[in-house]
Every structure is written in C-alpha cells, then in structure tokens.
Amino acid sequence: MSKSGVTVDAANDGAARRELGGNLAGKSIPHQVAVLAIWPLLEQLLGFLVGMTDSVLAGRIGEGAERVAALDALALAAYLTWLMMILQGAAATGGMAMISRATGADDKELANRSLGQALLLGCVAGILAGGALLLSMPLLVKLFGLSPEAGRLATIYIDIVALSAPFSGIMFAGNAALRGSGDTRTPFFVMTLVNGINIGLSWLFVYGPEPFGGRGMTGIALGTTIAWVMGALVLTVVLLVRSKGLKLNLNALRPDYDVMRRIVRVGVPSAIEIFGMWTINALVVRIISGLPAEGTLGAHFIAIRCESLSFLPGFALGAASATLAGQYLGMEDKSRAKQAAWTCWIGGGALMTLIGIVFLVFSEQLVGLIAPDSPVHLELAAPIVFLCGLTQPMLATCVILKTTFRGAGDTKAVMRYSYGSMLIVRLGGAYLVGSVLGLGLWWIWLVMSFDLLTQAIIFGIRFHSAKWMDAKV
C-alpha cells in the first residue's frame, strides 16, 4: 500500500484501487472476513443460548398436557415475534445498505445521517408493529388453532413483549448500521449485555425466590422485554459518545426525507419478502397445528430451535459478506465484492455441514434437552432434527447468499425468487402432504427441504451471474 492508501492491482491492468479503512485496512479478504465474522458469530451463539433457555424453561412448565400447551404457546409466540420484527428489519436492512455504501465511498456525513434516519425509522416501525400485534392477537390465536390454554399463554407472552417493540426497533437498526460501517464488535458487546440480562431475568422470574419467581410464561416474556429496553438505551448512549467511526448526532434524528426514501427503497422489498416468508411459514404452521397427532406444533418448534444452532456461522458469515460486498461496491470494486461473498459462502457451508453431522449423531439428545421425559416430542422431533443435518449445505447457501444480496441492495430479486419457491414448493407441498394426504410432520419438513434445495440452486445461479452487484442503492 502506498502512503496515499492506494494499491496497484496487476490483475486490473495496473489500475489504482482504494482500500477499506478502519480495522479492515491492509488486510486480505479472508482476514477481513474473520475480523467481521468473529463478533457476529459470538453474538449469534449468545442469541442461541437465549432461545434455548426460553425453550428449556417452557419445556419444564408443568407436565403432560400442560407442558404441551406451554411449548405450543412458545412456538406461536416465536412466530409472532418474528412478525413484529419484519417492519423493524426494513429499517435495519435499508440503513445497513446505505451505510456500507457510504463507508466504502468514504462519505462520513452521509453515513451519520443514515444512522439517525435508520434509528428513527426503526422506532416508528416498532410502534406500528407492536400496536398491530396487540390489536390482532385474539384473531391470530384463533387463526392458528391453538388449544385454549396454549392460546392464553401465547397472549400473555405477546402482550408483554410487544410493549418493547419501539426499543427493539432502535436496537436492531443501530446494530445493523454499525455492522454496515464495518464495526461488528460494538453490536456484540451490546447484545452480550442484552442476552445476559435476558437469560438471568428469565430464570429469576421463573425459578427465583419470592417475590420474583414463579411467574411461568410471564417471567420468560419479562426477561425478554427488559433486556430489549436496556439494549436500546445502552446502544443509543454508545452511539452518542463515540469518538470515532459511525456516530449519532441529535441533528441526524430530524427527518431527512431524501435519506429516508433511499433507506425505504432498499428496506421495503426486504420487508415484503420477509413478510411473505412469514405468511407462508405461518400457513405451514397452521397446517401443522391441524394435524391429528398431539404435540406436533411443539415438536415443530423444538426442531427449529435445535436447527438454529447451525444458523450461528451462517448469519455471522452472511453479515460479514453483506458488509464487505456493500463496501467494495461502494468503491466500485465488483471483483473483490464477489471474492468476499465467495469466501463467506464456502466457509459458512463447511461450518454448517459440520454442525449438520452433530444433528445426525445427537438428534435424540438435542430434543431431550428441551423436552425431557416427553416421548411425544422425542418421537416427532428427533427424526426432523436428523433431516436438518442432511440439509445444511442448502441452508448455508440460502442464508449467506440472500444476506449478501440484501447488503448489496439487491432486495427485489431476493423477494421475487424467495416468493416463487416458497409459494409453489413449500406451501403447495405442505398442503398436499399435510392436509390432502395426511402424511404427518416429517413429510412436511421433507417438503421444506426441497424448498431449500430449490432456493439454493436459484441463488447460486444468481451469484455467478453477478447481476446482484448492479443493484441501485
């Protein structure tokens, strides 16, 4: 590197190329990937522990029918919390794309303005999403066909967690903005605090001494809500007092409709895509809840919770790929943008395949950890966890490439192709095998595996076509 920060790339016919700054400066692409991925990987691990803690707590609320109701309720609550985050995700995705491009172009003023607008949009999205969920909860419980007790427990959880939606919107938008700027360490420390509070308070409110303990599902929800509020407050303070890098100025919180429009242009297609995914998965869940076997919804949720272990490297490397692709595209270097994404794809695929082997060998033990002494859940969920072990290469491709494309601003294509496969293969196939043929939960998961294979092929082809790098932000 010369003193001016410019190198000469022989493969580029001697053309001068700028280099990334900050903690990525002077590093090779694999080293940049490692720097960006390590903190999200640790963050995802903590998130996995939070989700597993909630599942373990719910799996020990009562016995027999009471336990089935608690796990069914937490399964629905997880889907509805995902729904609440969709609008927040629009602000986070759009803000991350804007900030990564601005950082790559060395436009600090635009990056800081984009941060303020992303936080503002995240808060507004949280208010709208939380309010909508509170108002529609009775209808949603009826729509998913839960038992009265499971519906009551799910309502308790959502009524509490929805109150924290404006704070979670700020927290998720702020963390995504920092990742887009190349800072993955700060979000890790913020989420370490959040997840530590979540786990500690959930255990306290469920198993702690009076007057704290014995609150059941209410305790699990309180732990999550308090943690998200604390996370938003801490992150806001951190962004205000930072001396370098991305920094929040109070003036940046004043509405800037040009920057908002650019964030929304990228974020809304992503939100529509994820809402469509949610709707399709919700319809699949409705098919599952209608199966005659007892405990199918809880078993479905247990399998998802076990499979989420494999998301750890996938989301971490996807975040690294999105950041690097966005920044290299910001400096108009498509070659290194594609090289960074390829490095993340191969590395993530290898790691997730190794985790898949764990699913193949220890499927029964993983299910037993969440629902001990529950033969109903063991019989239904263990074969599905085994199946998850076989599908890890396809899942890795979908998670990493779709995250990369969103970070590059190619959200419309991700929406279009995800919808096509999920509508035809996942929803159509699940209806056929579940509602028409009555083949059971394992067959529905087999159909979802074919959907993963279809999407992996589609997004693999798009990656090699390089069209995703032409998206306008």
N, C-alpha and C positions, 0 to 999 in steps of 0.2 A: 504494500500500500504506500502511496506517495504521501507527502505532508498535506496535500490538499484533500486526502481521503478518497482519491480516485485510483482505481487499478486498471490495468490493461489486460483484457481477456483475449488470448491468442485465438480461441475458438470463435471469437466475434470479430475476426478480421482487424484486430488492433483497435477496435472502438473502445472508448473510455466508458467505464461503468462506475456508478456510485456504489458505496457500500452502506449497509444498515448501520445505524448508530446505537448509542446506549450500550447495554450489556450484550448486544449481538455483534458489536463491531469487531472486525478482524477474525471472526470465527468461520469455520467451514459450515456447510449446510447441516451435516449430521450433528455437529456441535451446537448449532443454533436450535435444532430440533430438541436436543437433550436439555438445553437451558430452558426452553419454553415449556417442555412437556413434564418435567420432573415435578413442578409445583402443582399443576392441574391433576397429575396422577395421585399425588398425596391427598389433594383436596377431594378427588373422587373416592379415594379409599375411606376418608372420613365420612363422606356422604353415604357410602355403602354401609358403614357401621351404624349410622343414624337410622337408615331404613331397616336394617336388620334388627336393631334394638327395638324399634316400634313393632316389628313383626313378632319378635320373641315375646314382648310384653303382651301383645294381643293374643298370641297363641297360648298364653298362660292365664287368661281371664276366664275363670270357670272351667267346667268340664262338659264333655258331651255336646249337647245342643247349644249350650251357652258359648262354648269355645267356637263352634262352627259359626254362630251368629257374629262373634267378635271378629273373626278372620274375614268373613264375608263383608262386614261393615268396613273394615280397614281396606279391603280390596276396592270397594266403591269409592271410599274417601281418597284413595291414591289416584284414581282416575279423575275425580272431580278436582283435586288439587292441581293435577296436570292441566285441566281445562282452565283453571284460574290463571295459570302461568302463561297461557298462549298469547294474550294481548301484551303482557309484560315482555314476552320473548320477542315481539315485533320491535319494541324499542331497543332491546338489548342487541338483536341481530343487526338492525339498521345502524345503531350507534357504533358497533364494533367495526362494521364495514367502512363507515365514514372515517373513523379514527385511524384504522390501519392504513387506508389510502393516504390520509393527511400526514400521518407519521412517515410513510415511505417517501412522500413528496417534500418532507421537512417543512410542513406548514403548521407550526405550533399553534398559531392563533386560531385556525380552523379546527384543529383537534380539540382545543379547550372549549371553544364554542359548542362543538358537537357533544362534548361531555355534558355540559349544562342542559342542552336540549334533550339528550337521551335520559338524563335523570328526571327531568320534568315530565317527559312522555311516559316513563316507567311508572311514576307516581300516579298520573292520571289513569293509565291503563289498569293499575292495581285497584283504584277506586271503582272503576266501571266493572271490572271482572269480579271483585269481591261482592259488590252490591247485586250484580246479576245472579251470582251463585246463591246468595242468601235468599233472594226472592223466589228462585226456581227450585229450591231444594225439595219441597214436598212433591212436585211433579217428577223430579229426577228419581227419587226413591221409588215412586210408583212405576216409573218407566222401566227401571232395571229389575223389577220383580223381586225385591228382597223380602225376606220374612219381616214381620212387624218388629221383632227385637233387633234384627240387623239394621233395619231402616232407622230405628230410634238411635242406635249407637252411631251410625254414619252421620245423622243430622247433628248430634252433639258435637262430633269432631269438626264438621264443616262450619257450624255456627261460630265456633271459636277461631278457627284458622283463617276464615275469610276476613276477619277484622284486621289481620296483619297484612292484607294484600297490598296496600299502598307502600308499606315499608319493604316488603319483599320485591316489589317492582323497582324501587330505588336501588336496593342491594344488587339485584341481578343485572340491571342496566349498568351500574357502576363497575361491577366486576368484569363484565364483558368489555366495557370501554378500556379498562386497564389492560386486559389481555390484548386488545387490538393495538394498543400502544407498545406492546412488547413486554409489559410488566405482568408476569404471571405469579410473582412471589407475593405481592401485596394481597391479591384475592385469596391466596392460600391461607395467609395468616388471619385474614378476616373470617374466612369460612372455618378455620380451626376453632376460633372463638365461638362462632355460631353453633357449630356442631357439638363442641364440648358442652356448651350451655344446654343445647337440646337434649343430649343424652343424659346429662346429670339431672336436669329438672324432670325429665320424663320418668326416670327411675324414682326420683324423690316423690313425685306426685302419685305414683302408682304403689310403690313399696315402702316409702318413707314413714317415719313416725307421725302421729297426730301433732298438729292439725294439717300437715301437708299431705300425707299418704292416703291410700285407699280410694283414689278418685277414678280408677279404671280408664276408660276411653277419654274422659275429660282431662285426666292427667297427661296422657300422651299428646293431646291437642295443645294443652297449655305449654308444654315444653317446646313444641314447635313454634308457637306464636311468640312467646317471649324471646326466643332465640333470634327470630327474624327481625323483630323490632330492634333488638340490641345490635344486630349486624348492620342494619341500615344506618343507625345513629353513629356507630363507630366508623363505618366506611365514609360517611359524609365528613366527619371531623378529619379523617386521614387525608381526604382529597382537598380539604380547605387548607391544611397546614403543610402540605408537601412543598419542599424547596426546589425540586427539580422534576422533570418529566411532566406527565399529564397532571394538571392542577385545576381545581374548581375555583372559579371566580364568581362571586354573587351576581355580577352583571350578566354572566353567561346563563343565568336562570331566567332572565327576561325572555319572553317568546321571540324567537328568530324564525320567522315563517319560511324563509328560504332553506335554512339548515333543517328545520323540521320536515319540510317537504322531501328533501333528499333522504332523510332517515326513514320516513314513511314509505317512500318509493321502494326502498330495499326491504324494509321490515314487514310491510303488509303482505306481500306474496308469501313470505316465510310464515307469517301468522295464519294465512289462509291455508297454506299447505299443512301446517301442524294441526289446525282445527279440523281439516278434512281427515287427517290421520286419526285424530281423537275420535271424530264421529264414527269412522269406520271401525276403529277398535272398540268403541262403545257399543256399536251394533253387534260386534262379535261377542262382547261380554254379555249382552242381552241374550244372545243365542245360548251362551254357556250357562247363564243363570236359569234358563228354561229347560236344561237337561234334567232328566228324572233322577239321576244319582245325587245323593246328599253330599254337600260339601264341595261341589265342582267349582264354584266361584272362588272359594278359599284356596283350593288346590291350584287353580289358575294363578292366583296372586302369589302363592308360595313359589311356584316355578319361576315367575317373573322376578321375584326378589332374589332367588338363587342365581338366575341368569344375569342379574345386574352386576354381579362380581366381574363378569367379563367386560362390562362397559368401562371399567376403570382405565385400562390402557387405550381403549377406543376413543373415548371422549377426550382424554389427555392429548393424544396424538392428533385427534381431529382439531382441537383448539390450537395446537402448535401449527398445524398445517394451514388453518384459516388465517392465523396471524401472519405467517411468512408469505403465503400466497398474496394476501392483501397488500402487504408492504412492498413486495417485489413488483407487483402490478402497479402500485403507486409510483414506483420509479421506472415503470415501463420496461421491466425485465421479465418477459414471459418465460424465458428459458429456465431461470432459477426459480420462478414461481412453480413451474411444473416439476422441477427436480425436487423441491422441498416437499411438495404434495406426494410425489412418488416415494420418497424416503419414509414419510409418515405412514403411508398405506402399507408398504412392505413390513415395516417394523411393527405396526399395530396388528397386522394379520398374523404375524408369527407369535406375538404375545398372546393374542386372544385364542389362537389354536392351542397353545399350551394350557390355558385355563380350561378350554374345552375338554382336554384329557382329564382334568380334575372332575369335571361333570360326569364323564363316562365312568370313572372309577368310584366316585364317592356320592353318587346321586341319592342314595337312601340316607346316608349320614347327614347330608345337607338339609333334606326335608325334615329329618328327625330333630335337627337343631331348632327349627322354628316351631314345629308342632309335635312335641314328644308324646309318645304313647297314644298316637292318633292313627290307627290303622286305616281309617277312611282316607286321610290326606296322604299317607305313605303310599297307598295303592294307586291313587290317582296322579300324584305329583311326581313321584320318583321316575317313572318312565318318560315323563316330559323333560325333566332335567337331563336325563340321558340323551334325549333327542337334541336338546340345546347344545350338547357337546359336539354333535356332528355338524351343526350349522354355523360354527364360529367364523370360518373364513368368509362366508357370505355376509354375516352380520358386521364383521370388521370392514368390509368393503362399503357397505351401506352407511355405517356410522361415520367413517373417516372421510369418504368422498363427498357425501352430502354436506357435512360440516364445512369442508373445504370450499365447496361451491357457494355455500351461503356467505362465508367470509369474503369470497371474491365478488359477491354481489349477484351471483347467478341464481337468484332465488326463484324466478319464474319457471326455469327449466326443472328445478328440483320439485317444485309444486306439481307441474304438469305430469312428469313421469311417475312420481310417487302416487299421485291420484290414480293414474291409469292402472298400475299394477295392483294397488290395494283394493280398488273397487272390483276389478274383474277376478283376480286370483284370490285375494284374502277374503273379502266379504262374500263374493259369489260362491267360493269354495266352501267357506264355513257354513253358509246357509244350506248348501247341498248336503254336506256330510252330517251336519248337526240337526237341522230342522226337517229335512226331507228324508234322509236315510237313517237318522238317529244313531250314528256310529260312536258318539261319545267324545270326551275331551281330547284324548290323544290324537284322534283323527283331525280335529280342528287345528291342533298345533302342527300336525304334518302339513296341512294346507298352508299355514302361515310360514312354514319353512320353504315351501315352493315359492311363496311371495318374495321371501328374502333372496332366493336364487334368481328370480326374475329381475328384481331391482339391482342386484349386484352386477348382472350382465349389462343392464341398461346403463348404469352409471360408470361402469368400467369402459364401455364404448365411448361415452361422452368425455371421459377423462382423456382418452387417447386422441379424440378428435380436436381437443384444445379449444372448443367453442366456448367453454366456460370462462376462459380468460378475456373474452371480448365484452363481458357484461359491463354496462354503464352504471356508475355509482354517483 
